[in-house]
């Protein structure tokens, strides 16, 4: 089976984090015998622009072609514009890369995110007469369709044209079905999960990471933007003002420079870090806090669950599918007070917090194993290809 996977971004040696979940899925499918080629276009950066902004410099240096564990990755350049997704331009510009291709090299197209990759997928489906699968991840279903009439039109067109629509959470599935009046299947991408074994010794990890052994270590992982609840978390830490607490923020964003230690609580901002290192911090910390205002299915909570780390999170998007009274601490509101109350519950009863984390870990291993979920996805692919062959299109 030959698969073309469309993604708005993809990890590289220069930037190993973007769309890591797409890479995980692609690698697992490749291991199952699927020939996977990922296309993740990169904005064209003029030489002088690469000196202005660090992200533009990364874009300019990303190779046009490379391979990851057998998965072939193509990063063609395209002319990007501000607010391009909402204005509806990028899929037409990206489609130019396929003008000379007949689609004979592929049996099926799988687009991640409704727009622009899903919209690009519909163009290629019509051009090549190949089955199209679209996975909805979060903002592409929860937020963007309501910000632009053009995006809503694209969103509905994608769901109408796709042969199969998948959603990474039940919450996204329900919203997509309500907007499209068509069936949508919940299918989680998952993680590379090693055989379940006792978590590593936290004190040994703390020594290796240079973390104080006696402090309560709070971890935030994600984009340091307002919609992630970073301001509310920072205010909670300011009010807490406890010299027994160390707060570590991993990620980039415009609010990073505003995160300062209080007179007692130490705050460290580490910027973007490789996924393997993030997992080590998770295994060494006491709690993950994610007071986000919007989420699809937060991969960071899945990763924390796999690491056996207690989680405090807001009740947004697909998060309640993971976090409830049995598996963690769900914030009823996003406020400094609610965060402080949850932190107090974790610190006052660490045995209960670890018991919740153990139940979350069991749930993650049962439902978010990338190998298992890739096998399910391969079955979906085969059904679509067989159906199209039966209709005489291939």
C-alpha positions in Angstrom: 0.0 0.0 0.0 1.3 3.4 -1.0 0.1 6.3 1.2 0.4 10.1 0.7 0.1 11.8 4.1 -0.5 15.6 4.2 0.6 17.6 7.2 0.9 21.3 7.9 4.2 20.7 9.6 6.5 17.9 10.6 9.5 17.3 12.9 13.0 17.8 11.6 16.5 17.8 13.1 16.2 21.6 13.3 12.8 21.6 14.9 11.9 18.2 16.4 8.5 19.1 17.9 5.9 20.3 15.4 3.2 17.6 14.6 5.2 14.9 16.4 1.9 12.9 16.5 1.8 12.8 12.7 5.4 11.4 12.7 4.4 8.8 15.3 1.5 7.6 13.1 3.6 7.6 9.9 6.4 5.5 11.5 4.0 2.9 12.9 2.3 2.6 9.5 5.7 2.2 7.8 6.5 -0.6 10.3 3.3 -2.3 9.3 4.4 -2.4 5.7 2.8 0.7 4.3 5.0 2.8 2.0 4.5 6.2 3.6 5.4 9.6 2.0 4.7 12.7 4.1 4.3 16.1 2.4 4.6 19.0 4.8 5.2 22.3 2.8 7.4 24.9 4.3 6.9 28.7 3.9 9.3 30.2 1.4 11.8 32.4 3.2 13.8 35.0 1.3 17.5 35.1 2.5 17.3 38.4 4.2 14.2 37.4 6.1 16.0 34.4 7.7 18.1 36.9 9.7 15.0 38.6 11.3 13.2 35.8 13.0 14.4 32.5 14.5 11.5 30.5 13.1 12.1 31.8 9.6 15.7 30.8 9.9 14.6 27.3 10.7 12.2 27.2 7.8 15.1 28.3 5.5 17.4 25.5 6.7 14.9 22.6 6.7 16.0 20.2 4.0 13.6 19.7 1.1 13.7 15.9 1.4 14.8 13.6 4.2 13.7 10.3 5.7 12.7 9.3 9.3 12.8 5.6 10.0 11.9 4.7 6.4 9.2 7.4 6.1 10.0 9.7 3.1 9.4 13.3 3.9 9.1 16.1 1.3 9.1 19.8 2.4 8.4 21.8 -0.7 8.5 25.6 -0.4 5.4 27.6 -1.0 4.6 31.4 -0.9 3.0 32.0 2.5 0.8 34.9 3.5 -0.3 36.4 6.9 -3.6 34.8 8.1 -3.4 32.5 5.0 -5.5 29.7 6.6 -8.5 31.9 7.3 -8.2 33.7 3.9 -8.2 30.4 2.1 -5.1 30.7 -0.1 -2.6 28.1 0.9 -4.2 25.0 -0.5 -4.2 26.5 -4.0 -0.6 27.5 -3.7 0.5 24.1 -2.2 -1.4 22.3 -5.0 1.0 23.7 -7.6 3.6 21.2 -6.3 1.4 18.4 -7.6 0.5 19.8 -11.0 2.8 17.4 -12.9 1.9 14.4 -10.8 -0.7 11.8 -11.8 -1.2 10.3 -8.4 -0.1 6.9 -9.7 2.5 6.6 -6.9 -0.3 6.5 -4.3 -3.2 4.3 -3.4 -4.7 6.7 -0.8 -4.4 10.2 0.6 -4.6 11.0 4.4 -4.7 14.6 5.4 -4.2 15.8 8.9 -6.3 18.9 9.9 -9.3 20.0 7.9 -7.7 23.1 6.5 -5.5 23.7 4.6 -4.3 20.1 4.2 -7.8 18.6 4.2 -8.8 21.1 1.5 -5.7 20.3 -0.4 -6.6 16.7 -0.1 -10.0 17.3 -1.7 -8.3 18.9 -4.7 -6.0 15.9 -5.1 -8.8 13.4 -4.6 -10.7 15.0 -7.5 -7.6 15.2 -9.6 -6.4 11.7 -9.0 -9.6 9.8 -8.1 -8.0 8.4 -4.9 -9.7 7.8 -1.5 -9.3 10.6 1.0 -9.0 10.2 4.8 -9.1 13.4 6.9 -8.2 13.5 10.6 -9.5 16.4 12.7 -7.3 17.4 15.6 -8.7 20.4 17.5 -8.8 24.1 16.4 -9.5 23.0 12.8 -12.9 21.8 14.1 -13.4 23.7 17.3 -12.3 27.3 16.5 -11.4 28.2 13.0 -14.7 27.4 11.2 -16.4 30.0 13.4 -13.8 32.7 12.7 -14.4 32.9 8.9 -17.3 32.1 6.6 -14.8 31.0 4.1 -13.2 28.5 6.5 -16.6 27.2 7.5 -17.4 26.6 3.8 -14.0 24.8 3.4 -14.6 22.8 6.6 -18.0 21.5 5.4 -16.7 20.8 1.9 -13.8 18.7 3.3 -16.2 16.6 5.4 -18.5 16.2 2.4 -15.7 15.1 0.0 -13.7 12.9 2.4 -14.3 9.1 2.1 -13.5 8.8 5.9 -13.4 11.5 8.6 -11.6 10.7 11.8 -11.4 12.8 15.1 -8.8 12.5 17.8 -11.5 12.9 20.6 -15.2 12.2 21.2 -15.7 16.0 21.7 -14.4 16.8 18.2 -16.4 13.9 16.7 -19.7 15.2 18.1 -19.0 18.7 16.9 -18.0 17.6 13.4 -21.1 15.4 13.1 -23.3 18.2 14.1 -21.8 20.5 11.4 -21.7 17.9 8.7 -24.6 15.5 9.2 -22.2 12.6 8.4 -20.6 9.9 10.5 -17.2 10.6 12.0 -15.1 8.0 13.8 -13.0 8.7 16.9 -9.5 7.5 16.2 -6.6 8.5 18.5 -3.1 8.8 17.0 -1.4 7.5 20.2 2.2 7.4 21.4 5.2 5.0 21.1 4.6 3.2 24.4 7.3 0.9 25.8 6.2 -2.2 27.6 4.6 -1.1 30.9 7.1 -1.2 33.8 7.5 0.7 37.0 8.4 4.4 36.5 12.1 5.3 36.9 13.4 6.5 40.2 12.5 10.2 40.4 15.4 11.2 42.7 17.9 9.7 40.2 16.2 11.5 37.4 16.2 14.8 39.4 19.9 14.4 40.0 20.6 13.9 36.3 18.4 16.8 35.3 19.9 19.1 38.0 16.6 19.5 39.9 16.4 19.9 43.7 15.4 16.6 45.3 13.3 18.2 48.1 11.1 20.7 46.1 7.6 20.1 44.8 8.2 20.3 41.0 5.3 21.7 38.9 5.5 21.2 35.1 3.9 23.1 32.3 4.5 21.8 28.7 3.0 23.6 25.7 2.8 26.9 23.8 3.3 29.8 26.2 0.3 31.7 24.9 -2.7 33.2 26.8 -5.1 30.6 25.5 -3.1 27.9 27.3 -4.0 29.5 30.7 -0.4 30.6 31.3 -1.4 34.0 32.9 -3.7 32.2 35.4 -1.0 29.7 36.2 1.5 32.5 36.7 -0.8 34.4 39.0 -1.5 31.2 41.0 2.3 30.8 41.5 2.6 34.5 42.5 -0.1 34.0 45.1 1.4 30.7 46.3 4.8 32.3 46.8 6.2 29.1 48.3 10.0 28.4 48.5 9.3 24.7 48.5 7.9 24.9 44.9 9.8 24.9 41.6 7.7 25.6 38.4 9.2 24.6 35.1 7.8 25.8 31.8 8.7 24.0 28.6 7.7 25.6 25.4 7.9 28.8 23.4 5.5 31.7 23.0 5.1 35.5 23.5 4.4 35.2 27.3 7.7 33.4 28.0 9.5 36.6 29.0 6.7 37.5 31.5 7.2 34.4 33.6 9.3 35.5 36.5 10.2 33.9 39.9 8.4 35.3 42.9 10.2 36.2 46.1 10.0 32.6 47.0 8.7 30.4 44.2 11.4 29.6 41.6 10.3 29.6 37.9 12.4 28.2 35.2 11.6 28.6 31.5 13.4 26.0 29.3 12.0 26.9 25.8 11.3 24.2 23.3 12.8 20.8 24.2 13.1 17.4 22.4 10.3 15.0 23.2 12.6 12.5 24.8 13.8 15.1 27.3 10.3 16.3 28.0 9.4 12.8 29.0 12.3 12.7 31.4 11.1 15.9 33.1 7.6 14.4 33.3 9.0 11.3 35.1 10.9 13.6 37.5 8.1 16.1 38.3 5.3 16.0 40.9 2.4 17.3 38.8 1.6 18.6 35.3 -0.7 21.6 35.1 -2.5 22.5 31.8 -5.2 25.2 32.5 -5.9 25.6 28.7 -8.9 27.4 27.3 -9.1 25.2 24.2 -7.9 21.8 23.3 -8.5 19.0 20.9 -7.0 16.0 22.6 -3.9 17.3 24.4 -1.0 15.0 23.6 0.9 16.4 26.6 -1.7 14.9 28.9 -1.4 11.5 27.2 2.4 11.7 27.6 2.1 12.7 31.3 -0.3 9.7 31.7 2.2 7.4 30.1 4.9 8.7 32.5 2.7 8.2 35.6 2.6 11.9 36.4 -0.4 13.4 38.2 -2.3 15.9 36.0 -4.3 19.1 36.8 -6.1 20.2 33.6 -9.1 22.3 32.5 -12.3 20.7 31.3 -11.9 21.8 27.7 -12.2 19.9 24.5 -11.2 16.2 24.7 -9.4 16.6 28.1 -12.3 15.2 30.2 -12.0 11.9 28.1 -8.7 11.5 29.9 -9.0 13.4 33.2 -11.8 12.9 35.7 -12.1 12.3 39.5 -10.5 8.9 39.1 -7.6 9.8 36.9 -6.6 13.4 37.9 -7.8 16.8 38.9 -10.2 18.5 36.5 -10.5 22.3 36.9 -14.1 23.4 36.9 -13.0 26.9 36.0 -9.7 28.4 34.8 -8.7 30.7 37.6 -5.7 31.1 40.0 -8.0 30.0 42.8 -9.0 26.8 41.1 -5.4 26.0 40.3 -4.3 26.7 43.8 -7.0 24.4 45.2 -6.0 21.6 42.9 -2.3 22.0 43.8 -3.3 21.9 47.5 -5.1 18.6 46.9 -2.1 17.1 45.2 0.4 18.2 47.9 -1.8 17.3 50.8 -2.4 13.8 49.6 0.5 12.6 47.4 -0.6 9.0 47.7 -4.0 9.8 46.3 -2.4 11.8 43.5 -0.1 8.9 42.5 -3.1 6.5 42.6 -5.0 8.8 40.2 -1.8 8.9 38.0 -1.6 5.1 38.0 -5.2 4.8 36.8 -4.5 7.4 34.1 -1.5 5.4 33.0 -3.5 2.2 32.7 -6.1 4.1 30.6 -3.4 5.6 28.3 -1.8 2.2 27.7 -5.2 0.7 26.8 -6.4 3.5 24.4 -3.4 5.4 23.2 -0.9 2.8 22.0 0.3 4.0 18.6 0.9 0.4 17.3 -2.6 -0.7 18.1 -4.2 2.4 16.6 -2.1 2.2 13.5 -3.3 -1.3 12.9 -6.9 0.0 13.2 -6.1 2.7 10.7 -4.6 0.3 8.3 -7.9 -1.7 8.3 -9.7 1.5 7.5 -7.4 2.2 4.6 -7.8 -1.3 3.2 -11.6 -1.1 3.3 -11.5 2.2 1.3 -9.1 0.9 -1.3 -11.0 -2.4 -1.7 -14.3 -0.5 -2.1 -12.8 1.8 -4.8 -11.4 -1.2 -6.6 -14.8 -2.8 -6.5 -16.3 0.3 -8.1 -13.7 0.0 -10.9 -11.8 3.2 -10.2 -8.4 1.6 -9.7 
